[in-house]
Amino acid sequence: MYLYAIKEANKYLETNLEQLLVAGQENELANQQFAQFLLQLDPDLVDQKVHALNSEIAPKIDCTSCGNCCKTLLININEKEADALSKHLDQTREIFDKNYLEKGMNGTLLINAVPCHFLQENKCTVYDYRFEGCKEFPAMHLPHFNKRLFTTFMHYNRCPIIFNIVEQLKIETQFVMETKNEPL
């Protein structure tokens, strides 16, 4: 018996963060199965579908009305990015590091606050100098989607773009969630 019904293409995009959290919990098993299902498909075909969906969905979602990634994620940066932003802010690296960075044991640099220091009114105040991870997020435009399934589903209930792409991808790939038949 199948529980997850295949729906017609949904023109409505979910952007309510509370609804995403609820859906994340409700769809946890389905998403685990869907990740396994995707691994059985041709990865180039999956990339093609994800990129097409991203081109359709991402422009319809205003990230500045959400900003949830900047409010909830740790941000990794590199030395070059720290140098560029400290220069832009007219701070020495020593002062910049003290104010904004935490250094991990293996040399990793992290922005030392969640939400990000540079987020104001859901907008990045250093947008032109933002970090590579910020530029790439939610990474639906990048190749090798099937190699990023863990992080994609980790952010499924955080990012409306990811959520809507995944839900539409379930429809386009004709995913059907399998459930066990239990005797009555």
matplotlib code that plots the C-alpha trace (Angstrom):
import matplotlib.pyplot as plt

x = [0.0, 1.2, 0.6, 2.3, -0.1, 1.3, -0.2, -0.5, 2.0, 1.3, 1.4, 1.3, 4.7, 5.0, 7.0, 5.6, 8.5, 6.1, 4.5, 8.0, 8.8, 5.6, 6.1, 9.7, 8.4, 5.5, 7.6, 10.6, 10.1, 9.0, 12.1, 14.3, 12.8, 12.9, 16.6, 17.2, 14.9, 16.9, 20.1, 18.6, 18.0, 20.4, 22.3, 22.5, 18.7, 18.2, 20.5, 18.6, 15.3, 16.6, 18.2, 15.0, 12.9, 15.4, 15.1, 11.3, 11.0, 13.9, 12.9, 9.4, 10.7, 12.0, 14.9, 14.8, 11.3, 12.7, 16.4, 16.1, 19.5, 21.2, 19.2, 19.9, 23.1, 26.7, 28.8, 32.2, 34.6, 38.1, 41.1, 40.6, 37.0, 37.9, 40.6, 38.2, 35.5, 37.8, 39.2, 35.7, 34.8, 38.0, 39.1, 42.4, 42.1, 42.9, 39.9, 37.7, 38.6, 38.0, 34.6, 33.2, 35.2, 35.7, 38.6, 38.1, 40.8, 41.6, 41.9, 38.3, 36.9, 33.3, 31.2, 30.8, 27.1, 23.8, 22.0, 24.8, 26.2, 25.6, 21.9, 19.6, 15.9, 16.5, 19.1, 22.8, 24.6, 27.8, 26.1, 28.8, 31.4, 29.3, 31.0, 31.0, 28.7, 26.2, 26.5, 25.9, 23.1, 20.8, 23.0, 20.2, 22.0, 25.1, 25.8, 25.8, 22.6, 22.6, 25.9, 24.3, 21.2, 22.2, 22.6, 19.6, 17.3, 18.9, 17.8, 14.4, 12.4, 14.6, 14.6, 11.4, 13.4, 14.7, 11.4, 9.5, 12.1, 12.1, 8.3, 8.0, 10.8, 8.8, 6.0, 8.2, 10.0, 6.7, 8.0, 5.7, 6.3, 6.1, 4.4, 4.1, 0.8, -0.2, -3.0, -6.2]
y = [0.0, 3.5, 6.5, 9.3, 10.3, 11.7, 15.1, 17.3, 20.1, 22.4, 26.1, 27.3, 27.8, 27.3, 30.1, 30.0, 28.9, 27.4, 25.3, 24.2, 23.0, 21.0, 19.5, 18.6, 16.5, 15.1, 14.2, 12.8, 9.2, 10.1, 12.3, 9.4, 7.1, 9.9, 10.3, 6.6, 6.7, 9.6, 7.6, 5.0, 7.5, 8.8, 11.6, 13.7, 13.5, 14.4, 17.4, 18.5, 18.3, 20.1, 22.9, 23.4, 23.5, 25.9, 28.2, 28.1, 28.3, 30.4, 33.6, 33.4, 33.3, 36.5, 35.6, 39.0, 38.2, 35.1, 35.3, 32.1, 30.8, 33.8, 33.5, 29.8, 28.6, 28.6, 30.3, 29.0, 31.4, 31.3, 33.6, 35.5, 36.2, 37.4, 39.7, 41.2, 41.9, 43.3, 45.6, 46.6, 47.3, 49.3, 47.0, 45.2, 41.5, 41.3, 43.4, 41.7, 38.3, 39.3, 40.8, 38.3, 35.0, 31.9, 29.7, 26.0, 23.5, 22.6, 26.2, 26.5, 30.0, 30.5, 33.6, 33.7, 34.5, 33.0, 34.9, 36.4, 39.7, 41.2, 40.4, 43.4, 43.4, 40.1, 41.7, 41.2, 44.5, 43.3, 41.7, 42.5, 41.0, 38.0, 34.6, 31.9, 29.6, 32.5, 33.0, 29.4, 28.7, 26.9, 25.3, 24.1, 25.5, 23.4, 20.0, 16.7, 17.1, 13.5, 14.0, 16.7, 14.9, 15.0, 18.7, 19.3, 17.4, 18.9, 22.3, 21.1, 22.6, 25.8, 27.1, 27.6, 27.2, 23.8, 22.7, 23.6, 22.1, 18.8, 18.6, 19.3, 16.9, 14.2, 14.8, 15.0, 11.8, 10.1, 9.1, 6.9, 6.4, 2.7, 1.7, -1.7, -3.4, -4.3, -6.8, -5.5]
z = [0.0, -0.8, 1.5, -0.4, -3.1, -6.4, -6.9, -9.9, -10.1, -7.3, -8.4, -4.8, -3.1, 0.6, 2.3, 5.8, 8.0, 10.7, 8.0, 6.8, 10.3, 10.6, 7.1, 8.0, 10.9, 9.0, 5.9, 7.7, 6.7, 3.2, 2.8, 3.9, 1.4, -1.3, -0.7, -1.3, -4.3, -5.8, -5.5, -7.8, -10.6, -13.2, -11.4, -14.5, -14.9, -11.3, -11.7, -14.8, -13.0, -9.9, -12.0, -14.0, -10.8, -9.3, -12.3, -12.0, -8.2, -6.8, -8.6, -7.1, -3.5, -2.0, 0.3, 2.0, 3.3, 5.0, 5.9, 7.7, 6.5, 8.0, 11.2, 11.8, 10.1, 11.2, 8.5, 7.5, 5.8, 4.6, 5.2, 1.8, 2.7, 6.1, 4.7, 2.1, 4.6, 7.3, 4.6, 3.5, 7.2, 7.6, 10.4, 11.0, 10.8, 14.5, 15.4, 12.7, 14.1, 17.7, 16.8, 14.3, 14.1, 16.1, 15.0, 15.1, 16.2, 12.7, 11.5, 10.4, 10.6, 11.7, 12.1, 15.8, 16.0, 14.9, 13.5, 11.5, 12.6, 9.2, 8.9, 9.4, 8.5, 6.6, 4.4, 4.3, 5.1, 3.5, 0.4, -2.1, 0.3, 1.5, 1.9, -0.7, 1.3, 1.5, -2.3, -3.0, -0.6, -1.1, -3.8, -6.0, -9.0, -8.5, -10.1, -8.2, -6.3, -5.3, -3.5, -1.3, -0.2, 3.5, 3.6, 1.3, 3.6, 6.7, 5.3, 3.9, 6.8, 6.9, 3.3, 1.3, -2.0, -1.0, 0.4, -2.7, -5.1, -3.1, -3.0, -6.8, -7.5, -5.7, -8.2, -11.3, -10.5, -9.6, -6.2, -4.2, -0.5, 0.4, 3.7, 5.3, 5.2, 8.6, 9.3, 10.7]

ax = plt.figure().add_subplot(projection="3d")
ax.plot(x, y, z, "-o")
ax.set_aspect("equal")
plt.show()
